[in-house]
Amino acid sequence: MKKLLDLRFVIGGFFTLVGIFLSVYYILGPKDTTVNTQVNIWCGLLFLLFGIGMVILSYVSKINEE
């Protein structure tokens, strides 16, 4: 429960989830070469990296507190 009160974990989880959704949509979605599909993969990967980074920061700060 205490982990959910850490805002870095919640934000990281949200961005990771959205990044996964966008990346999977790019892989499984329509295969046209429009700008929208290219934006999906790049935003998905950036969201995924940002989200994982926030979750890692959440765990690192918890270890440093103990």
ABEGO torsion letter per residue (X at the ends): XAAAABAAAAAAAAAAAAAAAAAAAAAABBABABAAAAAAAAAAAAAAAAAAAAAAAAAAAAAAAX
